[in-house]
Amino acid sequence: MTAGLPLRCGGHTVGTYVHRPDIEGRLSPRPYLHPLTTLGGTAVTEVMPDDHPHHLGAGIAVPDVAGRNFWGGRTYVRDRGPTELDNHGEQRHLRFTWQDDDGFTEELSWTADGTELLREERTLRTRRLSSTAWELDLAFTLANSTAEPLRIGSPATNGRPGAGYGGFFWRAPRTGAPPLVFTADAAGEDAVHGSRADWLALAGERWTLVLRAADPWFVRTREYPGVGSALAWRTPLTVPAGGTLTRRVVTAVADGRLGPDEAAALAARTTR
């Protein structure tokens, strides 16, 4: 049975956190945020679209953890391409260890074939930035549960150039023309994809997302609207036995299509 937790910001409901999803195994079941909206009520996430049924709103997904797929769908295999494999993992909600009106801390188990590979602590908080914008602050720590080093990879590290996705990912709704994407120094999918920038804006017709993260940006606007912060852009990451990996992504969700100056000003107001 699907179970969801209302997500609020200053008393205003801005979405749902689905912590016990009821979806098939090949989609790599995992908690996700959907629907999410602007303060004005415009939808800013999409779930299980026809083009990529394994895209689940906004959340954390990794296509290669020690050869297990926690992203969903096909697995990119070197010299074979995207391949259907029986290798899907699951992020299992264990418990909420802290909750209040504007956030929570959650414990999760990343499990494949009955074996826990990672134990995660995930903290999510919301904050109102203005009358037209709110902030989603998501931090996660992945702890290696095994006795061996764990390799975290991506299709790019397995031979598909430019496909370094995996980590935090936000699937936006497809409405009208493709969204604009830009940073302080670059504009357009080709220029921004794979770059590092203090902030990135994805701007639809009635909404804008302004994200801040340390990893390279994975961007799609032409094929579908989505953006992510890539853990293994060109080279794999290794989490040693007993080791941890910590990341934080802060996203401002705004009504309207913001320009570069407005997006920069909003980025400056987000939590650092």
N, C-alpha and C positions, 0 to 999 in steps of 0.2 A: 504494500500500500504506500502510495506517495504521501510524504509528510512534509509540510512547509511551515516556516516560521516567518510571520510578518516582519518586514524590515521598515523601521521608522526613522525619521529624522526630525528631531524637535517636535514630536507629536504628529507629524505628517507622514502618512504611509507612502513609501516610495517603491515598494516592491515586496518580493518574497524570496526567502532563502529555502530552497528545497533540499533538505538534509537527508531525506530517505526517499530517493527517486525509485519509481517502479518502471524501469526500462530494461530492454534486453541486453544480454551480456556482451554482444558484439559492439555495443555503443560505449563500453567501458563505464559502467554505472558509477556515478560520483555526485556529490552535492554541487549545486549550481544556483546562481542568482537569476531568476526569471519569474514573472516579468519585473523589469526595472523601468522606472519612468522619471521624467523631469518633474520638478515641483508643479509645473503646469499640466501634468498628466500625459505628456507625449511618451510613447514607448521608445525605449533605447536598447532593448535586447530582443533576440530571436532565439527560438529553441526548436531543434530538430527540423530545420528547413529541408526542402526536397533536395537541394544541391549538396548538402552535407548533413545528413541526419544525426551525426555524432556531435555537431556543434550545439552546446547546451548553454545558452545565455552567456553569462560571465562567470568565470571560475578558474580553477587550476586543473590543467590536463597536460600530461607528458607522454609523447608517443613511444619512448624507449627507456624503460628502466630495467636494466639487466636483461634486455630482450623481450620484456613484457610491455604490452601496449595499454597505457592508461590515458589514451587520447580518444580511442574509438575508431571504428572503420578499418580500412586496410592498413597494412604495415608496409613501409617501403623497404624492400630487400635489395641490397647491392647486386647489380647486374641482372635483376629480374623486374624491378619496378614495384608499384603498388600491388600487394599480394594479400589475398584473404588467408589469414592464419588464425589458428585457435590459440591465441596468446594474450587474450584480453584480461586485464586486471580490474580491480574494483577498489574505489575509495569508500571505506565503510565508516559511517558516522558511529562513534562510540558513545560520546556524551558531550553535553555542554558543561564546561567547568566554571563558567561565569556568564551571566546575562544581565543586561539592563535594558531600558527602553530603546537605546540607540546603538546596541552592539552586543557582541558575545565573544567568548573564546570556546573553541571546539577541539576535541581530540578525535583523530581519525586514524584508521589503519589502512594502508595501501597493501592489498592482498592479491596474490595470484596463485591459483592451484592450491589453495588452502594454506599458503605460506605467507607470512607477513614480511614484506620487504622494507617498508618504511612506516614509521609512526610519526604522525604529523600533529603539530599544534597550530591552529589557525585562529587568528584574531581579526575581527571585523568591527569597525566603528563607523558611524555616520556623523556628519557635522554640517550644519547649515552655513553656507558661505554668504548668501545674499537672498533677496526675495525671489531670485530666479535661478539659483544654483545651490547644489549641495555636494558634499564630498563623501566618497567611499574610500575608506582607508583599510586596506587588507594586507596583513602580514602573515607569513607562514614559515615554520621551521620544520624541515624534514630530517628525521633522525634515522640512520641506518639501523635496522633491526636484525641484520644478519651478522654472521661472523666473518664475512668477506667484504672487500671493497665493492661498492655498487657503482656501475657505470650508467650515467644519464646521458642519453643521446637524442638525436633528431634525424629526420630524413636527410638533412644536409650532412650530418656526420657519417651517414650511411651511404652517401654517394649522390644525393640529389641537390645540386647547387641552389642556393637561395631559399631552401625550405627548412630553415632552422627553427621552426616553430616548436613550442612546448614550454610550459610555465603558466603564467597568467594569460588568459585569452578572453577577449570580449567579442562576441558575435552580435553585430548590430543589425537592425531590420533593413530589408531591401525595400526602399520606397523611392520611386521617381529616379532622378539622375544619381549616379554614384556620388558618395560623399567626398568632400575635399579633405586632404590630409596635408599637414604642414607642421614644421617646427620653427624655431626662431631663425634658422639658417637655410631651410630647404622646404620645397613644396612639391607635391606630387608623389605618387606611389613609388616610381622608379628612384627618385632622389632620397626618399625617407626610409624606404625598406632596407633594413640591415644597418642603419645608422645608429649612433648613440647621440642622444640629445636630452637635455635636462627636462624638457617636456615635449609632448606631441599632442596635436589636436586633430580629431576626426569630426568633421562638421557636416551634418545632414541638412536637410531643408528646414527642419524645425527644432533641431537639437545639436548640441556640441558636447563632445567628450574631450577633456584635457587630462592626459595621463602623465604621471611622473614615475620613473623607474630608472634603475642603474644599468640594466642589460640592453642589448641591441633590440631595436623595434622590428617586429614582424608586421607587415602591413598588406592588406588586400582592399582594393576599392573597385577595380574593374570586374574581377571574377565574382566577388561578393564583398560586402562591407564587414571588415573585421580587423582587429588590431590586438597584438600581444607583446609581451615582454619575454624575450627568448633566452632560456637558460643555456642552451647548447647551440649557439649560432653556427660556428664553424668547427669547433672541437668539443669532444665529450667532456662532461664534468665527472669527477669521481668523488663519491662520498665514502671516506674510509670506514672500516668497521668501527662502530662506536661513535662515528662522527656525525655532524649535522650540516645542513645547508639552510640559510635563512635569506628570505627576500621580502621586500615590501613594495607595494604598488598603490599609489594614491591617485584617484580619479575624480575630477570635478565633472559633474553632470549639470549641464546648463540648458535652459530654454533658448531657442533661437540659434541662428547660424552666426557664430562669432568670427571676426576677422583676426589676423595675427596680433594686433595690439591688444584687443580685448582678451584673447586667449592667454597672452603673456601676463596680463594683469591678473587674470583669474588663477593662473598657475602660481603666481607669487603669493596668493592668499591661502593656498592649500598647506596642509601640515607638512613640515619638512622632517 
